[in-house]
Amino acid sequence: MPLLPQDKKERQYMLLGLRIIGDFGAIIALPVVMFVLVGQYLDEKYATGWKFTALGFILAVPLSGIMIFKKAKTYGEEYKKLDDK
């Protein structure tokens, strides 16, 4: 049994879906991890408890949201192109 469908159109949809999953996962995880790590470093350096860590998370959430929104528009256009073929 093949991993991806043999039909070219179905295969393109499947690959697009896998790209979307990977992209969105990275877009959500990377900013959160980076900002939180920087926040933890600053908290340790300035002995502020958890304030910079929380601030890093709070800044990462809207940044991830904006990036997801832009990517979703791009993928929407790409999906329409596949649909029109």
Helices and strands as residue ranges (DSSP letters): H 8-46, H 51-84
